[in-house]
Amino acid sequence: MLSEGKSGLFAQRNDSLQPWSPSRLEPLPEYERLSVSESGCSIQSPSPQKSYWLSEIPHQGTSPFLTNNTNYTVFRNVKDYGAKGDGSSDDTAAFTAAINAGGRCSGGTCGTGSTGQPALIYVPQGTYVVSSPIQLYIDTQVIGDAVNFPTIKASPAFAPSNGSVIAGFDPGQGSTTNFYIGLRNLNIDTTSVSINSTVSGLNWAVSQATNLIYVNFVLAPNSQHVGIQMDGGSGGGGSGTFLGDLTFTGGLIGIHLNNQQYAFKNITFTGVATGIAVQHLFVGTFQKMHFEDCGIAIDVGQADTAGSVSLIDSTADDCAVVLNGSSSFLLENVHVTNSGPLLYVNGTSRVLGNDLEDQTYVIGHLYFNSNGTLVQSMGQSLPYTERGALTDGDGLYLAKSQPQYIEYGADSVVSVKNVGARGDGQTDDTAAINAALKANAGCKITYFPHGVYLVTDTIYVPPGSRIVGEVWSTISASGKAFANERDPHVMFQVGKPGEVGVAEISDMLFTVADVLPGAILVEVNMAGSQKGDVSFHNSHYRVGGAADSRTETACQTTGSPCKAAFLLAHLTPSSQTYIENAWLWSADHDLDGSYNQVIGTGRGMFIESTRGTWLVGTASEHHILYAYQTYNAQNIFVNMQQVETPYFQPIPSAPTPWKPNATWHDPDFVGCGKNTTEPRCRMQWALRIVGEQTSTINIYGSGYWVFFNNYTTDCGNNNGNCQDSVVDLEKLPEDANVYLYNLNVRGVEEIVTIGGSDGLAAAERADNPGSWGGVLAAYLGFA
């Protein structure tokens, strides 16, 4: 993510910890030990619960890299800070007290960095009246009772009149560095505020690794109220990846959208004058949207407001206009009833019939073959996208919501600390975590209280595993097992090849404790008995940039990026994986201090799966060889992916500091020697699709951004050409069913290249202006 800079050091850092040299685990006698015998496992049958297990389990989370961390509280119930939730008392001060406790403040500027003071703010059932905005900070999750959603209700005297009930944007950081903030399981109600007020339910000017799900926005009917605004001041609205599973009722605007890119999923608007009003957007993909009784479902506005919009698997009923504005549009499987024009462009209604059910329609620049022939379309139907094995029972793309296990009680949840894991950033927790996962498989939900869990060997996740973290609990690779790039080693392995079952991972973070050239952070081998059984939700990857790793201080030499990790995520041929809301980040700046970060992670995400892969709202940034690569992969669905090239490239030029490994089908960049702009050729590929057995890869919306050459050149002012090419299609059959819809670039000369670094330029930015530099509505050269 493009940083706006940060000064100061982690003044309260616990320097006694050395995560690169873990100590041997000793049992913790104060914790009740969990039996690991395979015969003693039992779990209650799913049944309705009166309350959410999260409020009833022991709370053992710590912040190990914070000085005097034993006195620091991660889990905070707002009622312990004086909140009443009785529908009449003013609970504003209680929420503020819960959020600020422990010396927390805006932007991580209290000497604790961005990662030093995590907080989970728990809101029990009730109605909590507030008279002014509730201000959140980075590294904060607000979670309501998932069984009985609490309501946060603006009082009639709420002030300021244009404020937000919840201020999710932390003003201590720019919007593009508002990371690690979460909000879920709430009703936000503005119905008591004057209908003439411009109050909003939430200000969400945030960026990657944020989590907004399961929130109902209840706005006064026929009012000027807004559900979500994205106001980060002069810094813009942020650089987001995902939000979903929301509802909006009443009001003027549901979402006032102002952000670089977003994946939206499963959102319902009822009785809203305008469901989504776009102020600024480069890439937006809208999946399973539902609009009812709306004036305009999505209002994109005039040219240059939005780079591209993809609307898929969605419905509209009783709306005057479904989609209004001017942009690069992709509409697919949109079912419309009792509504006016489906599409209104530049003041003109487009005749599309009543509906686009099981149809694909585009407006923009199209390529139907690999010879670089451009078709400028003012609107046309295309053959319906081949969906292969990617749909659920009703023909829609699979969309799975983050599990919360509300049908189970606290006795079904077991902490890894009950087996002796410490999560203290110093102790080797490998054996304890593996013991817990073995014992809990098919039996219990495994809970990781917040902490940094060092592991010196592979963590094996067996079928039947359900894993939940707390404010992004961290698993961190440490030790010599991960040191050899010629024999890379997996830190977190989901299943073994051929295994089938359930594995659900939520609210976790994966990293390295040291410079480990042989570390593969996550490998998935398991497939589900049903689609979506193997899934990751709100779980992220971070290499460098934080006090919990030696990479923060060891990788500072300009021009010499350190080989901090081999590969972040590997989806093997036997895997079948649903991933929602994931940020695969090699740090470009320091979250906890002012150390220079020159991180050279080898690879982002490598996909070989053929059974099904769903990527919903993912980002992969600053890797040396590639951000996303597929090899002979089949059945991949993407709802928006975002990429940034390393800011230091092409100094050094890729593949430096790595040596390409043919076993891993790495790009070798040897063709760059034939290129007159060789330095700009030797840079990270955003996307490589490789292999003669490739089939059915459907990407709806992508943003591939290049900001700098060697940190200094502004790629927006260098005629847009800081990198030769970003998308590589190699050795694909002509009928591979590869569909690239709404592909957006910045600072790139060739948008699509066929055949690697010395291949054919199949689509060039100069021929396809728009968005943040260039945009294609569809590249179908191998469809």
C-alpha positions in Angstrom: 0.0 0.0 0.0 1.3 3.5 -0.8 2.5 4.9 2.5 2.2 8.5 3.5 5.2 8.2 5.8 5.5 7.6 9.5 8.0 8.7 12.1 8.8 7.6 15.6 9.8 4.3 17.1 8.0 1.6 19.1 9.1 3.2 22.3 7.3 0.7 24.5 8.7 -2.3 22.7 9.7 -5.3 24.7 13.3 -5.7 23.5 13.9 -8.8 25.6 12.1 -10.9 23.0 14.1 -12.6 20.3 11.5 -14.3 18.0 14.3 -15.6 15.7 15.7 -17.7 18.6 12.7 -19.4 20.2 12.9 -21.1 23.5 11.7 -24.5 24.3 8.0 -24.8 25.4 7.4 -25.5 29.0 3.8 -26.5 30.2 1.8 -23.7 31.8 0.4 -25.1 35.0 -2.2 -22.3 35.4 -4.1 -23.6 32.3 -6.3 -26.6 32.4 -4.7 -29.2 30.1 -6.7 -30.5 27.2 -6.6 -34.3 26.7 -5.2 -35.2 23.3 -6.5 -38.7 23.3 -8.4 -39.4 20.1 -11.1 -41.4 22.0 -12.1 -38.6 24.4 -13.6 -36.1 21.9 -17.1 -34.9 22.1 -19.0 -31.8 20.9 -22.5 -30.8 21.5 -25.0 -30.9 18.6 -25.6 -27.6 16.9 -28.6 -25.9 18.5 -29.9 -22.4 19.0 -27.9 -20.5 21.7 -29.0 -17.7 24.0 -25.7 -15.8 23.7 -22.5 -15.8 21.8 -19.7 -18.0 23.0 -17.1 -15.3 22.5 -18.3 -13.5 25.6 -18.2 -16.6 27.8 -14.8 -18.1 27.0 -11.7 -17.2 29.1 -9.9 -14.2 27.6 -6.1 -14.9 27.5 -4.9 -12.6 24.7 -1.7 -10.6 25.2 0.5 -8.2 23.3 3.9 -9.8 23.8 6.0 -7.1 22.2 4.5 -4.4 24.4 6.4 -3.6 27.6 4.5 -4.7 30.7 2.1 -6.6 28.5 0.8 -8.7 31.4 -1.2 -5.6 32.5 -2.6 -5.0 29.0 -6.2 -6.1 28.2 -7.1 -7.2 24.7 -10.7 -8.2 25.2 -13.0 -5.4 26.4 -16.7 -5.8 27.1 -18.2 -2.3 26.9 -20.4 -3.0 29.9 -17.3 -3.4 32.0 -16.6 0.3 31.1 -20.0 1.5 32.1 -22.2 1.0 29.1 -25.9 0.3 29.9 -27.4 -0.8 26.6 -30.8 0.1 27.9 -32.0 2.2 25.0 -32.0 5.5 27.0 -28.7 6.0 28.8 -26.0 7.8 26.8 -23.3 5.2 26.3 -20.8 7.3 24.3 -18.3 7.8 27.1 -18.4 4.0 27.9 -17.5 3.1 24.3 -14.7 5.7 24.3 -13.3 4.4 27.6 -13.3 0.8 26.3 -11.5 1.8 23.1 -9.0 4.0 24.9 -8.2 1.8 27.8 -4.5 0.8 28.2 -3.2 4.1 26.9 -4.4 3.5 23.3 -4.6 6.5 21.0 -5.1 7.5 17.4 -2.7 6.2 14.7 -0.6 4.0 17.0 1.3 7.2 18.1 1.5 6.5 21.8 4.9 4.8 21.5 3.4 1.4 20.8 3.4 1.3 17.0 0.4 0.1 14.9 0.6 -3.4 16.2 1.4 -3.0 19.9 -2.1 -2.3 21.3 -4.7 -4.6 19.8 -8.2 -4.4 21.1 -11.4 -6.5 20.7 -14.4 -4.3 21.8 -17.3 -6.7 22.6 -20.8 -5.3 22.5 -23.5 -7.5 24.2 -27.1 -7.6 23.3 -28.9 -4.2 23.9 -29.6 -0.8 22.5 -26.7 1.6 23.0 -27.5 5.3 22.6 -24.7 7.6 21.5 -24.7 11.4 21.2 -21.4 11.8 19.2 -19.2 9.6 17.0 -17.5 6.5 18.4 -13.9 6.8 17.3 -12.0 3.6 16.4 -8.3 3.2 16.0 -6.1 0.9 13.9 -5.7 -2.6 15.3 -9.3 -2.6 16.7 -12.1 -5.1 16.1 -15.6 -4.2 17.3 -17.7 -7.4 17.5 -21.3 -7.6 18.7 -23.2 -10.5 20.1 -23.6 -12.7 16.9 -26.7 -14.4 18.4 -28.6 -11.2 19.3 -27.2 -8.3 17.3 -26.9 -5.2 19.5 -28.0 -1.8 18.2 -25.9 1.4 18.3 -28.5 4.2 18.0 -27.8 7.8 17.4 -29.7 10.1 19.8 -31.9 12.9 18.6 -29.2 15.3 19.7 -26.4 13.5 17.9 -23.6 15.9 16.9 -22.1 17.0 14.7 -25.1 16.7 12.3 -22.8 15.5 9.5 -20.9 13.1 11.7 -20.8 9.4 11.7 -22.2 7.2 14.4 -19.0 5.1 14.2 -15.9 6.8 13.0 -14.0 3.8 11.5 -11.4 6.0 9.9 -8.5 6.6 12.3 -7.3 10.2 11.6 -3.9 9.4 13.2 -3.0 7.7 9.9 -3.8 8.5 6.3 -6.7 6.6 4.8 -4.3 4.5 2.7 -2.6 3.2 5.9 -5.7 2.6 7.9 -5.1 -1.2 8.3 -6.4 -3.8 10.7 -9.8 -2.4 11.7 -12.9 -4.6 12.0 -16.7 -4.2 12.6 -19.3 -6.9 12.7 -22.6 -8.1 14.2 -24.3 -4.7 14.8 -27.3 -2.7 13.9 -26.5 1.0 13.3 -29.6 3.1 13.7 -30.1 6.8 12.7 -33.9 6.9 12.7 -34.1 9.2 15.8 -32.0 11.9 14.1 -33.7 14.7 12.1 -34.4 13.6 8.5 -32.7 16.9 7.3 -29.4 15.9 9.0 -26.6 14.5 6.8 -25.6 12.0 9.5 -24.0 8.7 8.4 -23.9 5.4 10.1 -20.2 4.7 9.5 -17.1 6.5 8.1 -15.1 3.7 6.5 -12.2 5.5 4.8 -9.9 2.5 5.3 -7.6 0.1 3.4 -6.4 -3.5 3.3 -6.8 -5.9 6.1 -10.0 -4.3 7.3 -13.2 -6.3 7.9 -16.8 -5.0 7.6 -19.4 -7.7 7.7 -22.8 -8.5 9.3 -23.9 -4.9 9.9 -27.4 -3.7 9.3 -27.8 0.1 8.6 -31.2 1.3 9.6 -31.7 4.9 8.3 -34.7 7.2 8.6 -37.0 6.9 5.6 -37.1 9.9 3.2 -34.1 11.4 4.9 -30.7 12.8 4.0 -29.0 10.0 6.0 -26.2 7.9 4.6 -25.2 4.4 5.6 -21.5 4.4 4.8 -19.3 7.3 3.8 -15.6 7.1 3.0 -14.1 10.5 4.0 -10.4 10.4 4.8 -10.0 14.2 4.2 -7.2 15.2 1.8 -5.9 11.6 1.8 -9.0 10.3 0.0 -11.2 7.4 0.9 -8.6 4.6 1.2 -7.5 1.5 -0.6 -9.9 -1.3 0.4 -10.3 -4.9 -0.7 -13.5 -6.3 0.7 -16.8 -5.6 2.5 -20.0 -7.7 2.4 -22.9 -9.4 4.1 -24.5 -6.0 4.9 -28.0 -4.6 4.7 -29.3 -1.0 4.2 -32.8 0.2 4.9 -34.1 3.8 4.2 -32.0 6.9 3.8 -30.6 8.9 0.9 -27.6 6.8 0.1 -26.6 3.3 1.2 -22.9 3.5 0.4 -21.2 6.8 -0.7 -18.3 5.1 -2.3 -14.9 6.8 -2.4 -12.0 4.4 -2.6 -9.4 3.0 -5.0 -10.9 -0.5 -5.3 -13.3 -2.9 -3.6 -14.9 -6.3 -3.8 -18.5 -6.2 -2.7 -20.5 -9.3 -1.9 -24.0 -10.1 -0.7 -25.4 -6.7 0.2 -29.1 -5.8 0.3 -30.6 -2.3 -0.2 -34.3 -1.7 0.6 -36.1 1.6 0.3 -32.9 3.5 -0.2 -33.0 6.5 -2.7 -29.6 5.5 -4.1 -28.1 2.2 -3.1 -24.5 3.0 -4.1 -23.4 6.5 -5.1 -19.8 6.5 -6.5 -17.7 9.6 -5.8 -14.4 8.0 -6.8 -13.5 4.4 -7.8 -11.0 2.7 -10.1 -12.1 -0.9 -9.7 -15.4 -2.1 -8.3 -16.8 -5.6 -8.5 -20.3 -6.2 -7.1 -21.4 -9.8 -6.5 -24.8 -10.9 -5.3 -26.2 -7.4 -4.8 -29.9 -7.1 -4.1 -31.8 -3.8 -4.6 -35.5 -3.3 -3.8 -37.6 -0.2 -4.0 -34.7 2.1 -4.9 -34.5 5.2 -7.1 -31.1 4.3 -8.5 -29.4 1.0 -7.6 -25.8 2.1 -8.5 -25.0 5.6 -9.6 -21.6 5.8 -11.2 -21.8 9.4 -12.3 -20.0 11.0 -15.2 -16.9 9.9 -17.1 -13.7 9.5 -15.0 -15.6 9.0 -11.8 -15.1 5.2 -12.0 -12.6 3.2 -13.9 -14.6 0.1 -14.2 -17.7 -1.5 -12.7 -18.6 -5.2 -12.8 -22.1 -6.2 -11.6 -22.7 -10.0 -11.4 -25.2 -12.4 -10.0 -27.4 -9.6 -8.8 -31.1 -8.6 -8.6 -33.1 -5.4 -8.8 -36.8 -5.1 -8.1 -38.9 -1.9 -8.3 -35.9 0.4 -9.0 -36.2 3.4 -11.4 -32.7 2.8 -12.8 -30.4 -0.1 -12.0 -27.0 1.2 -13.2 -26.4 4.9 -14.2 -23.3 6.6 -15.4 -20.3 6.2 -17.7 -17.5 3.7 -17.2 -16.1 0.4 -18.4 -19.1 -1.8 -17.6 -19.5 -5.6 -17.3 -23.0 -6.8 -16.4 -23.5 -10.6 -16.1 -26.5 -12.5 -14.8 -28.5 -9.5 -13.5 -32.1 -10.3 -12.9 -34.4 -7.2 -13.0 -38.2 -7.0 -12.3 -40.6 -4.1 -12.1 -37.8 -1.6 -12.8 -36.9 1.1 -15.3 -33.8 1.1 -17.5 -31.3 -1.5 -16.5 -28.5 0.7 -17.9 -28.5 4.5 -18.3 -25.4 5.8 -20.0 -24.6 9.5 -20.6 -28.3 10.4 -20.3 -29.4 7.6 -22.7 -31.3 4.5 -21.9 -29.7 1.3 -23.3 -32.2 -1.2 -24.6 -31.2 -4.4 -22.9 -34.6 -5.9 -22.4 -35.9 -6.4 -18.9 -33.1 -8.5 -17.7 -29.7 -10.0 -18.2 -30.3 -13.4 -16.5 -27.7 -15.8 -17.8 -26.3 -13.2 -20.1 -23.1 -11.1 -20.3 -23.0 -7.5 -21.5 -20.1 -5.1 -21.8 -19.3 -1.5 -22.6 -15.7 -0.6 -23.3 -12.6 -1.8 -25.0 -12.6 -5.5 -26.0 -10.0 -7.9 -27.4 -11.4 -11.1 -28.9 -8.1 -12.6 -30.1 -4.4 -12.6 -29.3 -3.2 -10.4 -32.3 -3.9 -7.1 -30.5 -7.1 -6.1 -32.4 -9.1 -3.6 -30.4 -12.8 -3.4 -30.5 -14.3 -0.2 -29.0 -17.8 -1.2 -28.0 -20.6 1.1 -26.9 -22.5 -1.9 -25.6 -22.8 -5.5 -26.8 -23.7 -8.9 -25.5 -21.1 -11.6 -25.3 -21.3 -15.4 -25.0 -22.1 -16.2 -21.4 -19.0 -16.8 -19.3 -18.1 -20.5 -18.9 -18.4 -21.1 -15.1 -17.2 -24.7 -14.9 -17.2 -26.1 -11.4 -17.4 -22.6 -9.7 -21.1 -22.3 -9.1 -23.4 -23.3 -6.3 -26.7 -25.2 -6.7 -28.5 -22.2 -8.4 -25.9 -21.5 -11.0 -24.4 -18.5 -9.1 -20.8 -18.2 -8.2 -20.1 -19.6 -4.7 -20.2 -16.9 -2.0 -19.6 -18.1 1.5 -20.0 -15.9 4.6 -17.5 -15.9 7.4 -18.5 -18.6 9.9 -19.1 -17.5 13.5 -20.4 -20.8 15.0 -23.4 -19.2 16.6 -25.0 -22.7 16.9 -22.4 -23.7 19.5 -21.8 -22.8 23.1 -18.6 -21.9 24.9 -17.9 -25.5 25.8 -17.4 -26.2 22.1 -14.5 -23.7 22.0 -11.0 -24.6 23.2 -8.0 -22.2 23.4 -4.6 -23.4 22.2 -3.3 -22.0 25.5 -5.2 -24.9 27.2 -2.6 -27.2 25.7 0.3 -25.0 26.8 0.8 -22.7 23.8 2.0 -19.4 25.0 1.8 -17.0 22.0 4.4 -14.9 23.8 6.6 -14.2 20.7 9.5 -16.1 22.4 8.4 -19.7 23.0 8.3 -22.5 20.4 4.6 -23.3 20.2 4.8 -25.9 17.4 4.1 -29.0 19.5 1.3 -27.4 21.5 -0.6 -26.1 18.4 -0.3 -29.4 16.6 -1.6 -31.2 19.7 -4.5 -28.9 20.0 -5.5 -29.2 16.3 -5.2 -33.0 16.4 -7.4 -33.2 19.5 -10.0 -30.7 18.2 -10.4 -32.0 14.7 -14.1 -32.8 14.2 -14.7 -32.1 17.8 -14.0 -28.5 18.9 -13.4 -25.0 17.6 -9.8 -24.1 18.1 -9.3 -20.5 19.4 -6.1 -18.5 19.3 -6.2 -15.7 21.9 -4.3 -12.7 20.6 -0.5 -13.3 20.6 2.5 -14.2 18.4 2.8 -18.0 18.2 6.3 -19.0 17.1 6.6 -22.3 15.2 9.8 -24.0 14.2 8.2 -26.7 12.0 5.0 -27.3 10.0 1.6 -26.8 11.6 -0.7 -29.5 10.2 -4.4 -28.6 10.0 -6.3 -31.9 9.7 -9.8 -32.3 8.2 -12.5 -31.2 10.6 -10.6 -28.1 11.8 -12.2 -24.8 12.7 -9.7 -22.1 13.7 -10.6 -18.6 15.0 -8.2 -15.8 16.0 -8.6 -12.7 18.1 -7.7 -9.3 16.4 -5.5 -11.2 13.9 -3.6 -13.7 16.1 -0.2 -14.3 14.5 1.5 -17.5 13.6 5.2 -16.8 12.8 7.8 -19.1 11.2 11.1 -19.2 13.1 14.3 -21.3 12.8 16.5 -23.2 10.4 13.7 -25.5 9.0 12.6 -22.5 6.9 16.0 -21.2 5.9 16.8 -23.2 2.7 15.3 -21.7 -0.5 16.5 -24.9 -2.4 14.3 -27.0 -0.1 11.3 -24.7 0.9 9.3 -25.7 3.9 5.7 -25.1 4.8 4.7 -23.3 8.0 0.9 -23.8 7.9 -0.3 -26.8 6.0 -4.0 -27.3 5.5 -4.5 -31.0 4.9 -2.3 -33.5 3.0 -2.6 -34.3 -0.7 -5.8 -36.2 -1.3 -7.5 -35.3 2.0 -11.1 -34.2 2.0 -13.0 -32.4 4.7 -13.7 -29.1 6.5 -11.0 -26.5 7.4 -12.2 -23.0 8.2 -9.7 -20.3 9.2 -10.8 -16.8 10.4 -9.1 -13.7 11.8 -5.5 -15.0 11.6 -2.3 -13.5 10.4 0.7 -15.4 8.9 4.3 -14.1 9.0 8.0 -14.8 9.5 10.0 -14.0 12.6 13.3 -13.7 10.7 14.7 -13.6 7.2 13.7 -17.1 6.0 14.3 -17.7 2.3 12.8 -21.2 2.5 9.5 -20.3 4.2 6.2 -21.1 2.5 3.7 -19.5 4.9 0.5 -21.4 3.9 -0.1 -24.4 1.7 -3.5 -25.9 1.0 -3.9 -29.5 -0.1 -7.3 -30.3 1.2 -10.5 -30.2 -0.8 -14.0 -30.0 0.7 -16.7 -32.6 0.7 -18.8 -29.7 -0.5 -17.6 -26.5 -2.2 -16.5 -23.9 0.3 -15.7 -26.4 3.1 -12.1 -25.3 3.0 -12.0 -21.5 3.5 -10.1 -18.6 4.8 -11.8 -15.4 6.0 -10.2 -12.1 7.1 -6.8 -13.8 7.4 -3.8 -12.0 6.1 -0.1 -12.3 5.4 2.6 -9.8 6.4 6.3 -10.0 5.8 8.3 -7.3 7.6 7.1 -4.0 8.8 6.3 -4.9 12.4 8.1 -5.3 15.7 7.3 -9.0 15.9 10.0 -9.9 13.3 13.7 -9.4 12.9 13.0 -8.5 9.3 11.9 -5.0 10.6 15.5 -4.2 11.4 17.5 -6.7 9.3 16.1 -5.6 5.8 17.1 -1.9 5.5 19.7 -1.7 2.8 18.6 0.2 -0.2 19.3 -1.8 -3.4 19.6 -5.1 -1.5 16.2 -6.6 -0.7 16.4 -9.5 1.7 14.9 -12.8 0.8 12.5 -12.8 3.7 10.2 -15.6 2.5 10.0 -18.0 -0.4 6.2 -18.0 -1.1 3.2 -16.7 0.8 0.4 -19.0 -0.3 0.4 -22.2 -2.3 -2.9 -23.8 -3.5 -1.8 -27.2 -4.7 -3.4 -29.4 -7.5 -5.5 -31.3 -5.0 -6.8 -28.2 -3.1 -10.2 -26.6 -3.3 -10.2 -23.3 -1.5 -12.5 -20.3 -0.8 -10.5 -17.2 0.2 -12.3 -14.0 1.2 -10.6 -10.8 2.3 -6.8 -11.6 2.2 -3.9 -9.2 2.0 -0.6 -10.8 1.0 1.8 -7.9 1.9 5.6 -7.6 1.7 6.0 -4.5 3.7 7.0 -1.3 2.0 7.1 0.7 5.2 7.3 0.1 8.9 4.1 -0.1 10.9 5.8 0.1 14.3 8.7 2.5 13.7 10.7 4.3 11.1 13.1 1.6 9.9 13.6 1.4 6.1 11.9 -1.7 4.8 13.6 -3.4 1.8 11.7 -6.7 1.7 12.3 -9.1 -1.2 9.7 -11.9 -0.7 10.0 -14.2 -3.7 6.4 -15.0 -4.6 2.8 -14.0 -3.7 0.1 -16.6 -4.4 0.8 -19.7 -6.5 -2.3 -21.6 -7.7 -2.2 -25.1 -9.2 -5.7 -26.2 -8.1 -8.1 -27.7 -10.6 -11.1 -28.5 -8.3 -12.1 -24.9 -7.6 -10.6 -21.7 -6.2 -12.6 -18.6 -5.2 -10.7 -15.4 -4.4 -13.1 -12.7 -3.2 -11.5 -9.4 -2.3 -7.7 -10.2 -2.3 -4.6 -8.1 -2.7 -1.0 -9.2 -3.2 1.8 -6.5 -3.0 5.5 -6.0 -3.4 6.9 -9.5 -4.3 9.9 -10.0 -6.5 8.7 -12.5 -9.1 4.9 -12.4 -9.2 1.9 -11.4 -7.2 -0.4 -14.1 -8.5 0.6 -17.1 -10.7 -1.4 -20.1 -11.9 0.1 -23.2 -13.5 -2.2 -25.7 -15.3 -4.9 -24.4 -13.0 -8.6 -24.8 -13.6 -11.8 -23.4 -12.2 -10.7 -20.1 -10.6 -13.2 -17.3 -9.8 -11.9 -13.8 -8.8 -14.0 -11.0 -7.4 -11.4 -8.1 -7.6 -7.7 -8.5 -7.1 -5.3 -5.7 -6.4 -1.5 -5.6 -6.9 1.4 -3.2 -6.4 4.8 -3.6 -7.9 7.7 -3.3 -5.4 8.6 0.4 -5.0 12.4 -0.3 -5.4 12.2 -2.2 -8.7 13.9 -2.2 -11.1 16.8 -1.6 -8.7 17.7 -4.3 -8.3 16.0 -5.9 -11.4 14.0 -9.1 -11.1 14.7 -11.9 -10.4 17.4 -10.5 -8.1 17.8 -11.4 -5.3 16.3 -14.8 -6.2 17.3 -17.4 -8.7 14.3 -18.7 -10.7 13.3 -22.2 -9.8 12.0 -24.3 -12.7 10.3 -26.7 -10.2 8.1 -23.8 -9.2 7.6 -22.6 -12.8 9.1 -19.3 -11.9 9.5 -16.5 -14.6 13.1 -16.2 -15.6 13.0 -12.7 -17.3 15.6 -13.9 -19.8 13.6 -12.4 -22.6 14.2 -8.9 -21.2 17.7 -9.0 -22.8 15.9 -8.5 -26.1 14.0 -5.5 -24.9 15.2 -1.9 -25.3 13.6 -0.9 -22.0 15.2 -3.9 -20.2 15.2 -2.4 -16.6 11.4 -1.8 -16.8 10.9 -5.4 -18.1 12.5 -6.9 -15.0 9.8 -6.2 -12.6 7.2 -8.2 -10.7 4.4 -9.8 -12.8 1.0 -8.9 -11.4 -0.6 -12.0 -12.9 0.8 -15.0 -14.7 -1.5 -17.6 -16.2 0.6 -20.5 -17.5 0.1 -24.0 -18.8 -1.4 -26.0 -21.6 -4.0 -27.6 -19.3 -5.3 -24.2 -18.1 -9.1 -24.0 -18.1 -11.9 -21.7 -16.8 -10.2 -18.7 -15.1 -12.7 -15.9 -14.6 -11.4 -12.6 -13.2 -13.9 -9.8 -12.7 -12.1 -6.6 -11.9 -8.4 -6.1 -11.2 -6.2 -3.2 -10.3 -2.5 -3.6 -11.1 -0.7 -0.5 -9.9 2.9 0.7 -10.4 3.7 3.8 -8.3 7.5 4.2 -8.5 10.8 3.2 -10.1 13.5 3.0 -7.4 11.2 4.8 -4.9 11.5 8.1 -6.7 10.0 8.2 -10.2 6.4 9.1 -10.1 4.8 6.7 -12.5 1.7 8.8 -12.9 3.9 11.6 -14.4 6.3 9.4 -16.5 4.0 9.1 -19.5 2.4 6.2 -17.6 5.3 3.9 -18.4 7.3 2.7 -15.4 6.9 -1.0 -16.2 6.7 -2.8 -19.5 4.0 -5.3 -18.7 2.0 -6.8 -15.9 -0.1 -9.7 -17.2 1.6 -12.7 -18.8 -0.3 -15.4 -20.6 1.9 -18.4 -21.6 1.3 -21.7 -23.3 -2.5 -21.5 -23.1 -4.8 -23.4 -25.4 -7.0 -21.2 -27.6 -10.1 -22.5 -25.9 -8.8 -22.2 -22.3 -11.9 -20.3 -21.2 -9.8 -17.5 -19.7 -11.9 -14.4 -19.2 -10.2 -11.2 -18.0 -12.9 -8.6 -17.3 -12.3 -4.9 -16.3 -8.6 -5.0 -16.1 -7.2 -1.7 -14.8 -3.5 -0.6 -14.7 -1.4 2.4 -13.6 2.2 3.1 -14.8 2.2 0.2 -17.3 3.0 0.1 -21.0 1.6 -3.3 -22.0 -1.5 -4.4 -20.2 -1.5 -8.0 -21.6 1.5 -9.8 -22.9 1.5 -13.3 -24.5 4.6 -15.4 -24.1 6.6 -13.9 -21.3 9.1 -11.1 -21.0 9.9 -11.1 -24.8 6.4 -12.0 -25.8 3.7 -10.3 -27.9 2.1 -7.1 -26.7 -1.6 -8.1 -27.0 -3.1 -5.0 -25.4 -1.3 -1.7 -24.8 -2.2 1.0 -22.3 -1.8 3.8 -24.9 -4.7 2.3 -26.8 -6.9 1.8 -23.8 -6.8 5.0 -21.7 -9.0 5.5 -18.6 -9.2 4.5 -15.0 -5.9 5.2 -13.3 -4.0 4.9 -16.6 -5.6 2.2 -18.7 -8.6 -0.1 -18.7 -9.9 -3.1 -20.7 -13.5 -4.1 -20.4 -12.6 -7.6 -21.6 -9.6 -9.6 -22.8 -10.9 -12.8 -24.4 -8.0 -13.9 -26.5 -8.1 -17.4 -24.9 -11.8 -17.6 -24.1 
